């Protein structure tokens, strides 16, 4: 999940429902983050999509 500066951080609520595997609070952006900060959003999506050490052989998260 990527949050812009105008979003209310809701991590504790998200963690109640499911394990959070990726969380980013970006320094800029708001309700329309992909349109307002496309590079930041794309970088975050790319980081989420990369297999990490916890994912083993590249399985989905």
ABEGO torsion letter per residue (X at the ends): XBBBAABBBAAAAAAAABBBABBBBBABEBABAAAABAAAAAAAAAAAABBBAAAEAGBBX
